Amino acid sequence: MWTDERVEMLKKLWAEGLSASQVAKQLGGVTRNAVIGKVHRLGLSGRATPSRPARPRAPTPRTLTHVRGRPDPLVVERREEAQAVAASAEHVEAIRDDVETLPAQRATVLTLTEHTCKWPIGDPGRPGFHFCGRGADSNSPYCGEHSRLAYQPVQPRRNRDRNRKDTYAL
């Protein structure tokens, strides 16, 4: 299969910068992988010229310039998102401070039922760990206060991204 003539032809075509596929097509009867293997076994260096013409690069996207006197819309949007997240965090902290279970309401793994709040309180590896144990809302594993902690409203940025995906899907 690899005669001296075919090896010389391979070396010549490879030096001219042809790709392995192009060399295989010119030689006939060999695959691209066979050409690559032979090139490696012969220890041929890289080709003299690239096998593909250089592609022109796509122009880099232009950034929006800030018009003096007008607030940058992206900065305003990010500021609003940060304020919404901070307000949400304050709300969560306020709920956490309000939610205190009485010792009689506390539950353990053995005393939980489908009608008790399963919100874990404390570190499971330490003494004093328990579950809330108050009455759970219907269709929820948690009481009302813990449901508000567990099920946070979707953040503004995620809403915006969802709306964009829906718009592009049309």
matplotlib code that plots the C-alpha trace (Angstrom):
import matplotlib.pyplot as plt

x = [0.0, 2.7, 5.2, 8.3, 6.6, 3.4, 5.5, 7.4, 4.1, 2.8, 5.8, 5.5, 1.8, 2.2, 5.0, 2.8, 0.3, -2.5, -4.7, -4.7, -8.1, -6.8, -3.6, -5.7, -7.9, -4.9, -3.2, -6.4, -7.0, -6.1, -8.0, -7.4, -6.4, -4.0, -2.3, -2.1, -0.6, 2.0, 2.9, 3.5, 5.5, 7.7, 8.1, 7.1, 6.9, 4.0, 3.0, 4.6, 1.3, -2.0, -4.4, -7.4, -7.5, -7.6, -11.1, -11.8, -12.6, -16.1, -16.0, -16.2, -19.5, -19.6, -20.4, -23.0, -21.6, -22.9, -24.6, -23.7, -26.7, -28.6, -28.3, -26.9, -29.9, -27.8, -26.5, -30.1, -31.4, -28.6, -29.2, -32.9, -32.1, -29.7, -32.3, -34.9, -32.5, -31.7, -35.3, -36.0, -33.1, -34.5, -37.9, -36.4, -34.5, -37.7, -39.6, -36.8, -36.9, -40.7, -40.7, -40.0, -41.4, -42.5, -40.9, -44.2, -44.5, -41.0, -40.9, -38.4, -38.1, -40.2, -43.0, -43.4, -46.6, -48.0, -49.8, -46.7, -44.2, -41.0, -38.7, -35.4, -34.1, -30.5, -27.6, -28.6, -25.3, -25.8, -28.1, -31.2, -31.9, -35.6, -38.3, -40.8, -43.7, -46.5, -49.4, -48.5, -50.4, -52.4, -50.2, -47.0, -44.6, -44.2, -46.2, -47.1, -44.0, -41.6, -43.4, -42.6, -38.9, -38.7, -40.6, -39.0, -40.5, -38.4, -35.8, -36.3, -33.3, -34.6, -38.0, -36.4, -34.3, -37.4, -39.3, -36.4, -36.4, -40.1, -39.8, -37.1, -39.1, -41.9]
y = [0.0, 2.5, 2.2, 4.4, 6.4, 7.0, 8.0, 10.6, 11.9, 12.1, 14.1, 16.4, 17.1, 17.5, 20.0, 21.9, 22.5, 20.1, 18.8, 15.1, 14.7, 16.4, 14.2, 11.1, 12.1, 12.8, 9.5, 7.5, 4.2, 5.6, 7.3, 10.6, 8.7, 6.6, 9.7, 11.2, 8.0, 7.9, 11.6, 10.9, 7.8, 9.6, 12.5, 15.1, 18.6, 21.0, 22.1, 25.0, 26.8, 26.5, 24.0, 26.4, 30.0, 32.4, 33.4, 37.1, 37.8, 39.1, 42.6, 43.0, 44.3, 48.0, 49.0, 51.6, 54.9, 56.9, 60.1, 62.8, 63.8, 60.6, 57.6, 54.5, 52.1, 49.1, 50.8, 51.8, 48.3, 46.7, 49.2, 48.4, 44.7, 45.2, 47.2, 44.4, 41.7, 43.8, 44.4, 40.6, 39.8, 42.3, 40.7, 37.2, 38.4, 40.0, 36.7, 34.7, 37.0, 36.7, 32.9, 31.3, 28.0, 27.2, 24.2, 22.4, 22.8, 21.6, 18.3, 15.5, 13.2, 10.6, 13.1, 14.7, 14.1, 15.2, 18.1, 19.5, 22.0, 20.3, 23.4, 22.3, 24.5, 24.2, 21.9, 18.3, 17.2, 19.1, 18.7, 20.8, 20.2, 20.1, 20.9, 23.7, 21.4, 24.0, 23.2, 23.1, 24.9, 22.7, 21.3, 22.6, 20.9, 24.2, 26.6, 30.0, 31.8, 29.1, 28.8, 32.5, 31.8, 28.7, 29.9, 33.3, 35.3, 35.0, 37.8, 40.6, 39.5, 36.0, 37.3, 39.6, 36.7, 34.5, 37.1, 37.5, 33.7, 33.7, 36.6, 34.9, 31.6, 33.3]
z = [0.0, 0.9, -1.9, -2.2, -4.9, -2.8, 0.2, -1.9, -3.3, 0.3, 1.4, -1.6, -1.1, 2.7, 2.1, -0.3, 2.5, 1.6, 4.3, 5.2, 3.5, 0.3, 0.3, 0.7, -2.2, -4.4, -3.6, -3.8, -2.0, 1.4, 4.2, 5.9, 9.0, 7.1, 5.8, 9.3, 10.7, 8.0, 8.4, 12.1, 11.5, 9.0, 11.5, 8.9, 10.3, 10.0, 6.5, 4.8, 4.3, 6.1, 4.7, 4.9, 3.8, 6.7, 7.5, 8.0, 11.6, 12.4, 13.6, 17.3, 18.5, 19.3, 22.8, 23.5, 24.4, 27.3, 26.4, 28.8, 30.9, 30.4, 32.8, 31.2, 30.9, 31.9, 35.1, 36.0, 35.4, 37.5, 40.3, 40.3, 40.4, 43.3, 45.2, 44.6, 45.9, 49.0, 49.7, 49.3, 51.7, 54.3, 53.9, 54.5, 57.6, 59.0, 58.5, 60.1, 63.1, 63.4, 63.1, 66.5, 67.4, 70.9, 72.5, 72.5, 68.7, 67.9, 66.0, 65.5, 62.5, 64.4, 65.2, 61.8, 60.0, 56.6, 58.4, 60.3, 59.1, 58.0, 58.1, 59.7, 62.5, 63.6, 62.6, 62.2, 63.7, 67.0, 69.9, 69.8, 66.1, 65.4, 62.8, 63.1, 63.8, 63.3, 61.1, 57.4, 54.8, 52.4, 49.5, 51.2, 53.5, 55.4, 57.5, 56.0, 57.3, 56.2, 52.8, 52.3, 53.0, 50.9, 47.9, 47.0, 44.0, 40.9, 40.7, 38.2, 36.1, 35.7, 34.7, 32.1, 30.7, 30.5, 28.6, 26.1, 25.5, 25.0, 22.5, 20.5, 20.4, 18.4]

ax = plt.figure().add_subplot(projection="3d")
ax.plot(x, y, z, "-o")
ax.set_aspect("equal")
plt.show()
